[in-house]
């Protein structure tokens, strides 16, 4: 059953974490030594398909053979609206057949003889197949720790919060095909909240958690209420088309301007030049999340002219300011709307950041400034926290072999506390159910015998207990209960539900042990 | 403020409707808390119930309280923890669950608090309950349990005695191996099996036990606890001691197992049986092989014997036949003798049919002739004829005998003549020529030289000599071989030296030199006057042909060209020049005779060359010879020598005249 794995799969990256023997989750680095793999796939024109960084690097030169940003299309057909498709297709390097919903990769085979035309071979892959391929690459990483030949590695996968329920099933099937045993699929923000182990102390105090995800293409926002270690998703917003791509694009525009100003050449004319700039810009963006400045150098950008510029973080931040403003504004709107729907959501206690783009310091600072009272969680790398959260969830599973695909459970929760005591001994009252406990429940409790009740009940053989919830008190007489020797009543309290005409009435069953 | 209804139900339970405020929430199925709640809901009291009292019933056996009381908590190491928990029967077979439940039961029964409640007196420090907890401490965790199991006091470490083995071999060893099998690291210990076990099974069993891996370890018996050490060094020391002790015990254990297996193996009737079977099989194979070999040998012997027998028989028959022939011949001879005798007697009796004495002598001779020439049949007919006709037949016989003798003679003559003719026709011509060619004087000289050079005893002497001759003979047109050489050498040894051509040769040479000395004036003339070749040719001829032509030559020299002597005159000048040359080559005239006559041009060239190359020049004669076409070094040397001799003799002659 061990080790278990947590996998985050997204449009641009994948990440896998495993649970170590001591129960801690740890991200597994891939062959290139990166902890996050690129969600790119490249077909070599014959039979080989490669995934990851190498595929991404080759994508610049062979875009017709590469698939990227495919995960957004891993949705049931009916969910893929025209609008969604249109926005998705902008980011896909190869052709996409809208009718068949397949990626059509083309490879031009140079003709052997002069007089023949070059042959074009194509390969169709559905988003599902692409996902399988990408997960297979992750499975290889998992096999470093998973040696059991018979049992497929148990994994918990994440899925963006805005994905509909049928997509869960698709993802689960893809992962099964790739060779994982999918124990559960959870929403990305939930995983991130778990990743920071918020609510693990099971405090009674209700806390509100805001999660902001900003990934490669989209961002989304979700609100959670955490009480007694239970998570309730209050609201989700998104996806908004704000992501790493927008930040990179801001930088790309800057570079183009600079280049045109310096050399009077427009890189927009050449798709290859743009691809080069984009790669360099993405790289620069990553460096500037950790370093104060970097050299931006593009070899032979256009017409053999190199581009070279010093890029400081301040300059970069000024370039991306509009995008950040956009996101903050979006965030403000969401919070407002959420508070309107959930009046309890007046304060936000924790903010969890997830998605690689949220690592940009300026963005984190902007979020922090927007919610000065909240605790900003950013100790984990924002692109790994989801995988870590998934791995943590994998630890919690009771029956890992049983597949759990529903993201939440419709439960009845006690809104008030329930106390019980013997006789009139209210001072020794014990809490049976706390606020926020899930019903039905069965609790064993031992109650001390009340002093004054000792003689009173001795004769009729029935002990009387009182239950209180909120304002109401109920007396329950338990017949045939012998007075215990040590003065302690061993009680079994079962709080059950009685469904009366769709009206749920809680029912308490008391039994003396 | 009391509200709500109370409903009593069976089983002593009460149901109460509760105005508890509830709300529906969509709870994320994540986190420990959620699963904790779910677990309660899914399996209410599942874990708790397994511990409930009714389930504890039937686990383990009752433990004698006096036994427990007798335990000293300080001596925990020597106690039987299984017995303490009431698992004395199950022991190592007890599952973890058994142990846990047994412990719970013991706790319920013997916890000091419980006993106190029962009014028992409990001394807190020195209570036997400590032993129970200790027992659970050890048996409840896998590692200490293993080490305790390893030294289980109930385990019988002994080996079966020879008596047991002899008594019930399979029973005893089955017991012992099942007993020891529990230490195996591998599951599925093969069974010892019964007397009729298959060979593979038995082999598998012994293979398993001969590389038996035991998990038994003896850390439980450690003298001192590592943790008791005061400091690091002491702990280390304790650890070291303990390890040494453990290793020793482990070794003992391994040797014990080994001994057990050896014991089983050595006494195993099955193994003996297998070995015997193997042996039998091998012996049978060997025997079969030997039988086959013997049969083969016998067959061969018989064949040989038969062959020998047949041969003997054949020989005997042959002998018999020869004997027969001999006897026949003897008989015939006897008959012949008899006939001859009768003839002679008869003739004698008849006084040789002689008319007179002369006749008598003639007839006596004739009788003998008849006896010699006539064969048996003829003699018999003659004798018969003489009975009747007497003299006439005798005379006729005489005549036939004469005729026969004459015919015989004739025949002999003819064959001899034929032989001579045939011998003269072919082999002689070829052989003679060849021999002549082969053994020129030069070669003979070389042969003598070689024979002296390579004395008897040289390895492959005659081959060596042959090679020597072949290498050194100047006109080696025909190669000699060892056989020729040997024959020639023998011939030389045996032949009369007076007849040897060598001798004549030597004589010739001596005469020639004498001649030269006498005629140097003449020769000088030859050169100075530019006398034509015939003169020289004649001189050469003189040299070769020997003494007989001396006179002729003399006259020829004096007469010049006009009066040529017999051999030279007959030939044309060119032919005369060619003749000696061919003679020199083939017939092998003397040592220097091979050279052709020197023409004037050649002479001039020679003189020029001698002047050009002074005596100091290395390879002088080679260079000189190179200057003159068709002349070898040897020729040049010889010519110069001749010239020098000529000049010298001339001087002498002049001196003599004065």
Interface residues (C-beta under 8 A of the other chain):
Chain A: X184 X186 X187 X190 X191 X194 X199 X200 X202 X224 X228 X229 X230 X231 X232 X233 X393 X396 X397 X398 X404 X406 X407 X408 X409 X410 X411 X412 X413 X414 X415 X416 X418 X433 X437 X438 X439 X440 X441 X442 X444 X466 X467 X469 X470 X471 X472 X473 X474 X475 X476 X477 X478 X479 X480 X481 X485 X486 X492 X494 X495 X497 X498 X504 X505 X506 X507 X508 X509 X510 X511 X512
Chain B: X1 X2 X3 X4 X6 X8 X11 X12 X13 X14 X15 X16 X17 X18 X19 X20 X21 X22 X23 X24 X25 X26 X27 X28 X29 X30 X31 X32 X33 X34 X35 X36 X37 X38 X39 X40 X41 X44 X45 X48 X117
